[in-house]
Amino acid sequence: MVKKRKSKPTEKLDVSNHILVPKHEKCSETEKKALLKKFNVEIKDLPKISINDAAIVDMNLQPGDVVKITRASPTAGESIFYRVVIEIK
Amino acid sequence: MDEYVHKKVDRIEFGFMSSKAIKDMASAKIVTPELYDKEGYPVDGGLMDIRLGVIDPGLKCKTCGGKLKECPGHFGYMELARPVIHIKFITLLYDLVRCTCRDCGRILIPKTKIDKCMEDLVRVELEGGLTARRDRIKEIITELKSTNQCPYCKAKQFKITLEKPTTFLEEEKKISPIEVRMRLEKMTDDDLKVFGINPVALRPEWTVLTVMPIPSVTMRPSITLESGERSEDDLTHKLGDIVRINQRLFENINAGAPEIIIEDLWDLLQYHITTFFDNEVSQLPPARHRSGQPLKTLTARIKSKEGRIRHNLAGKRTNFSARTVISPDPKLNINEVGIPKVVAMKLTVPQRVTTWNMEYLKQFVSRGPETYPGSNYVIRPDGKRKRITNETKEQLVEEIQPGFIVERHLMDGDIAIFNRQPSLHRMSMMCHKIKVLPGLTFRINPAVCEPYNADFDGDEMNLHIPQTEEARAEAEILMHVPTQIISPRYGLSIIGCNKDAQTGMYVLSKKDFKLTREEAVDLLAAINITDFSRLPDKEIVSGRDVISALLPKDFNFTGYSKVYKENKEDPDAIVKIEKGHLKSGVLDNANLGEGQGLLLRHIYKQYGPDFASDFLGKIFRLGNAVLTYTGFTTGIGDIDISADAKKQIMDITDNTYVEVDQLIKDYNEGTLETLPGRSMKETLELKILEKLNKARNRSGKIVADTARKDSELMTMIKSGGAGNLLNLAQMSACVGQQSMRGGRISKGYEDRTLSVFKKNDLSPAARGFIKEGFKDGLRPHELFFMSMTGRDSLMDTALRTPKSGYLYRRLANAMQDLKVNNDFTVRDASNKIVQFVYGEDGVDVTKSESGRINVKRIIEKVVTEE
């Protein structure tokens, strides 16, 4: 038996504080350039993230921006990942 | 050798043939549905016209002059009375018709926007690749189809719908293929580019067929039945229908028949041509044989698992292979495979004759195909293969010169690739050295069962013989069993000791195992060791001395045995090897087992694959030999328990029954305290289950504590070779609860499981709890409950296998071209990044200790070396 929620929550939930959401940061233009140079790739070759993704929706990003994601990893301790913001209709 | 590559394929572009191209390509015009005349000779202008190629021996192709097998076949063509839409392009046509003006044929984008649109597409492709561009085009199409005025000629546009499969309707009125074709002809080349169509390769009006290409006879051969009757290919049948209807349509048009009749025939022609291309179009009844089975037309030939691509191109059959039942042979090395003599005499290895091996190879030829080791074929330098028979062998021996190739029988030490399906990981196909043995089965060392996931209950395996020097070298370097000992899944040895070999090693490595030097020498000799200098020169030696004789002299190792987890103080808990001497600890499953323990991994790492493989073979045989020497039997006596223990177990179950009865009573009275989020009934079930499990565990513990520690059964359990404490407890004390879908058994009759129980009986026995052990036997209802769970798990496995197989197929296809690059990134075929560092940590699991790098051990090693 699932209880129905009586009213909508008044406060918006900030997912970034949730334990399962890794740290998302915006890369500066220089960081972005350095990244593309380091891996010798174009922006389209990077993994993607939707601009509406709950973790970044409040970060005021533009399509084409790069997000740096720092995750806790059971094997490496901490692992760094990059995603390019895209628009999905 | 020079490479003679003058031109390389850079890219392939697919296009569509215009009517003119079809006519130019064709070598015959087909006008009649007849196939053969009275003499059985192909009719000119018929579907079996000999200008389309020949399939009868003796006839010559009129186009190329080639005979059967020389002539590749040639296309013909047929003039269609009325144009017909090609079913495979219907979606494209639908898009085009909706996005272009019905009057002037221009795309419904204003002139001002068209350049911007193209620029947008180029930009999208640059950013997101071809897929993004295609998606963008789709968006443009959805925008355009609702436009209702042409921006060029201002003509009003109507809504066009597609009535499946092939009819276009404009405001409920049919647009005939002629009209469709006319509209498409008006489209400009520049407009086509917006849709991503290259107008040189595909003008859209070409997809409305006015001319039909007739495939060659060679791709639809007829077969002659035993009765002398001819049976035609499905495609020929279909083409016959098309030609027949086409002729009728021509006649009716020429005779000026009423429009309705012509329309009907036209639709019929459309149907036949559609099913010729694809007989599985939805909303269209498939064309059938007279027997009722659907015709196999062009699409069915290519598509799906049985189609040309997956069946013939991606899945090829191979020569020089064998398949038979496998059986175990612990005397073989782990990198060997025993093959029957009959197989060895059928499969061959080509060997080139040189001045140095000529005499040697001549012996093989002179022995012929029926004496082992002989040879089956001789290949002359001009490439002609000659079969060796007992009659021709003398003559062939005389012929042999350097440069000939002799296909000799398989011999010991030849290289073979051995495989068991399903080939789920790379260890499913490994390279073995051949050992020719009597018998009719393939023999493998039981230690390599684990990587193949094989057992000997009737499993069959495949054997392949590489035919070139390169293939053999590659197999030996990349696939040889010794190189596969460490699994890339967890970085530990996947090949290890099990069952009797493991038990034997455990017995031998126990502290108080003593034997005379003579016996020790016997043991070592039994496993083909002739150097006894490493055995201490004493009258009585220990089992550990015997094991140490196999270890390398400079080997140091510290590990933990199974008992370490329970009791760290146990003298057997820590396995210590110093300078090749086993000082303490027992070699149980935790050190020698499959997929656990570091002992084998360290030996592999320090002394290489070949030594590790050899060592594994030795300890495997040593374990077997020890059991043979000491004798090892387990019997029903091993599961006996003392009267006292029996009493304790009885008490436990009785008490539990009382407790459960109390719970049921509480439940019936409604006083049972419910768990959060559970109903009363669920709470009861959970609590009962908990109680019963506890009872089984406690009786299991009593069994484990009171059972004889030195019984053979306990030895097997403790070594990890076979069995576990749960098995023992189930045999001697209590089988426990039979569970289905995570709960007690509840289905069956109305409110009860079996008719021997009262309705709504919730007591343990009525819901599948088996109180006593297997040794005490099962009551009828208990046997029934066991059968229920047994059948349930059997069905579960049978249903799960194909599901997981398909899951695996999808996973493998999705990941097949991912690759770890030199900068540690994982990328796909188009160089898109999937991971920035492989597996987040960049560790090659094969080179790690179960995924981790043990820095401490490396430091210790470096320090001790200095």
Interface residues (C-beta under 8 A of the other chain):
Chain A: F39 V41 I43 K44 D45 L46 P47 R71 S73 T75 A76 S79 I80 F81 Y82 I86
Chain B: L126 E127 G128 G129 D823 T825 R827 S830 N831 K832 I833 V834 Q835 F836 V837 G839 E840 D841 G842 V843 G851 R852
